[in-house]
Every structure is written in structure tokens, then in C-alpha cells.
């Protein structure tokens, strides 16, 4: 970035606004189509099995990548609510005084959080299968358009099996086998 700044410094200082400079940065450092990718992530994002705050964070990251000029606060609030857990959505929509047009974003988020915690405490909703983690170690979820965090290390999972049969007492080892195992253990320890 230093080289880029040094080579274009005179031109950059002549720009009349921050938005023009920001455009130059985006042209140089952002991949082509990043706004479409961010929009796709935003509109495909849903709570699913995510904790409410993780879902809201993923949505915020997608909006920040595109910008508030592309995704209005109203659209953001609608996406947050309508793609939250179905039971949570029903509880919010059943509130007689709830008005999506007038509620501030922070108030909506507080309302969603309180209702979600209440649903879990009452046993109506569950957070089973959800793992608390921070964004940088997030395993991601391709179905929700959520990329893994930059510090996430995948763990290879392997399946092992064991077959147990009923022992009816007739399959006792003979004395020679017992002596072999006894001698092997003695030799190994020495």
C-alpha cells in the first residue's frame, strides 16, 4: 500500500472528497464484484442454528462490506427480523405495539435479544448444537454464506467402529495365550 500511496500521492491529494479517495482505494485493493458477493451474503444470511448475536454480527459484516448507501437501515432491520429463528419472529410480530418503521435498530436488537433469551429460558427454543465462539475462530457455514474466521483451524474427523459380541463364558483364552501376553507385558516394561 505504501508503494501505491507514494506513486499516486499528488493525484490523491487533489481529490475533492473522501468518497473519491475511497473509490480509488476500492479500485486498487478490493476484488471485482466484492459488492455483489457481500450483497449475496447479506440476503442469504439467516439465523438457522446460529446464536442470535452471531447471526447479527454476520449480517453487520455483510452490510459493512457493501455500505449503508446500498442497504438501508430499514432493509437491514427487515433482514435481521425476517431471517431470525421462526419462533422468535412470531413472538416479535405478535407484539401489538411493534412497528418496524419506527423502531430504532438498537431497540430492535435489544428486543430480539431479550425475547430470544426468554424463549430459551422457557424451553420454547433451544440453543442445542450451537457453540459459543468468536468471529476469528468461527468454523463458518457455507449454506448461510458465512466464511470461516481467519484463525479457524479445521479438525479432521474420523469414524472408528467397534463390534461387541455377547460373551456366554465359553470363549475363555487358553493358558498359552495368557502366558504370551504376560511375558510380552513384562518384556515391554523392562
C-alpha distance (Angstrom), angle and dihedral (degrees) to the residues before:
residue distance angle dihedral
X1 . . .
X2 3.81 . .
X3 3.79 90.9 .
X4 3.79 90.9 48.3
X5 3.81 91.7 49.8
X6 3.80 93.6 45.5
X7 3.78 94.3 49.4
X8 3.82 94.4 48.3
X9 3.80 101.9 29.2
X10 3.81 96.6 114.0
X11 3.81 91.7 49.4
X12 3.83 92.7 45.5
X13 3.82 93.3 51.0
X14 3.81 89.9 54.5
X15 3.82 92.6 57.9
X16 3.80 111.6 113.2
X17 3.82 99.0 -141.8
X18 3.77 145.7 25.0
X19 3.83 89.9 -117.0
X20 3.82 90.9 60.6
X21 3.80 91.0 49.6
X22 3.80 90.4 46.8
X23 3.80 88.9 52.8
X24 3.82 89.9 54.1
X25 3.82 90.0 51.4
X26 3.81 91.8 48.9
X27 3.81 92.1 48.2
X28 3.79 90.7 52.8
X29 3.80 104.0 37.5
X30 3.81 109.9 22.4
X31 3.81 120.6 82.1
X32 3.79 117.6 -113.5
X33 3.77 110.8 -92.0
X34 3.80 95.1 18.3
X35 3.81 91.2 135.6
X36 3.81 92.0 54.6
X37 3.81 90.1 48.5
X38 3.81 90.4 49.5
X39 3.82 91.2 47.3
X40 3.78 90.3 50.6
X41 3.82 90.6 49.9
X42 3.79 89.9 48.7
X43 3.80 97.0 49.9
X44 3.82 95.0 41.2
X45 3.79 93.7 47.9
X46 3.80 115.3 110.7
X47 3.78 134.8 162.2
X48 3.80 96.6 -114.9
X49 3.81 105.6 148.2
X50 3.79 94.0 -18.4
X51 3.76 122.9 115.1
X52 3.80 109.1 -105.1
X53 3.81 93.5 -111.3
X54 3.82 92.2 49.0
X55 3.79 89.6 51.6
X56 3.81 91.4 48.9
X57 3.82 90.3 48.3
X58 3.81 92.8 51.4
X59 3.79 89.6 49.3
X60 3.82 91.9 48.5
X61 3.81 91.8 50.5
X62 3.80 90.9 52.4
X63 3.82 91.5 48.2
X64 3.80 92.1 47.7
X65 3.80 90.6 52.7
X66 3.81 90.5 56.3
X67 3.78 101.2 31.5
X68 3.78 136.9 -123.5
X69 3.80 90.7 -90.3
X70 3.81 88.8 67.1
X71 3.81 99.1 37.1
X72 3.78 111.0 38.4
X73 3.78 122.4 -147.8
X74 3.80 89.9 -109.8
X75 3.83 93.1 53.9
X76 3.81 88.7 45.5
X77 3.81 91.6 52.9
X78 3.83 91.2 47.5
X79 3.79 92.2 50.1
X80 3.80 91.6 47.6
X81 3.79 93.1 50.8
X82 3.81 102.5 36.3
X83 3.80 94.3 47.9
X84 3.79 95.6 44.9
X85 3.80 121.0 104.3
X86 3.84 109.8 -54.7
X87 3.81 94.2 -122.8
X88 3.79 91.3 48.7
X89 3.80 90.5 49.4
X90 3.81 91.4 51.9
X91 3.81 92.4 49.5
X92 3.81 92.4 51.4
X93 3.80 94.3 44.9
X94 3.82 90.6 49.6
X95 3.81 91.5 62.2
X96 3.81 106.3 106.3
X97 3.82 95.3 -148.0
X98 3.81 96.0 45.2
X99 3.81 112.4 121.9
X100 3.81 118.9 176.6
X101 3.80 92.7 -163.5
X102 3.80 96.2 56.4
X103 3.81 103.9 32.6
X104 3.80 114.0 100.7
X105 3.79 116.8 -126.9
X106 3.82 94.1 -114.5
X107 3.80 90.5 50.8
X108 3.81 91.1 49.4
X109 3.79 91.2 50.6
X110 3.82 91.3 48.9
X111 3.80 90.8 48.5
X112 3.80 92.2 49.3
X113 3.82 91.6 47.6
X114 3.80 94.2 49.4
X115 3.79 92.8 46.1
X116 3.81 92.2 47.0
X117 3.80 92.7 51.0
X118 3.80 89.1 47.7
X119 3.81 92.5 51.0
X120 3.81 90.5 51.0
X121 3.82 93.1 46.5
X122 3.82 91.0 49.9
X123 3.81 91.2 49.4
X124 3.82 91.9 -119.9
X125 3.80 92.7 115.9
X126 3.76 128.0 25.8
X127 3.74 136.9 -149.2
X128 3.82 92.6 -158.7
X129 3.75 112.9 143.9
X130 3.78 92.9 21.4
X131 3.76 116.9 119.5
X132 3.76 122.2 -153.0
X133 3.79 109.7 -127.7
X134 3.75 141.1 142.4
X135 3.79 124.8 -105.9
X136 3.79 96.4 -104.9
X137 3.84 92.1 57.2
X138 3.81 95.7 38.1
X139 3.81 111.6 135.2
X140 3.81 89.2 -145.4
X141 3.77 127.5 -141.6
X142 3.79 119.1 -120.2
X143 3.81 91.4 -162.8
X144 3.79 89.4 61.7
X145 3.79 95.8 39.2
X146 3.81 91.5 -112.4
X147 3.78 114.2 144.9
X148 3.81 120.9 -146.1
X149 3.80 116.0 -97.7
X150 3.80 116.9 -100.2
X151 3.85 92.0 -109.1
X152 3.82 95.7 45.2
X153 3.80 113.1 124.7
X154 3.80 113.8 -166.2
X155 3.79 116.1 -134.9
X156 3.77 118.3 -143.1
X157 3.78 109.7 -124.6
X158 3.78 119.1 -150.7
X159 3.76 129.4 -174.4
X160 3.76 120.7 -134.3
X161 3.76 126.5 -173.1
X162 3.76 138.7 -159.1
X163 3.78 128.9 -169.9
X164 3.78 116.7 -150.0
X165 3.76 120.0 -164.8
X166 3.76 128.5 -164.8
X167 3.80 112.5 -95.2
X168 3.78 111.0 -146.2
X169 3.82 94.7 -179.8
X170 3.83 97.2 -101.2
X171 3.79 96.2 97.8
X172 3.79 99.3 71.6
X173 3.82 114.8 150.1
X174 3.78 116.9 -110.6
X175 3.78 121.6 -113.2
X176 3.84 94.7 -102.8
X177 3.79 92.0 59.6
X178 3.80 91.8 48.7
X179 3.83 90.9 51.6
X180 3.85 90.9 48.5
X181 3.82 92.7 54.2
X182 3.80 91.0 44.3
X183 3.82 92.2 52.1
X184 3.82 92.5 44.3
X185 3.79 91.6 53.5
X186 3.82 91.3 47.6
X187 3.82 91.9 49.2
X188 3.82 92.6 46.6
X189 3.81 93.1 51.1
X190 3.83 93.2 48.7
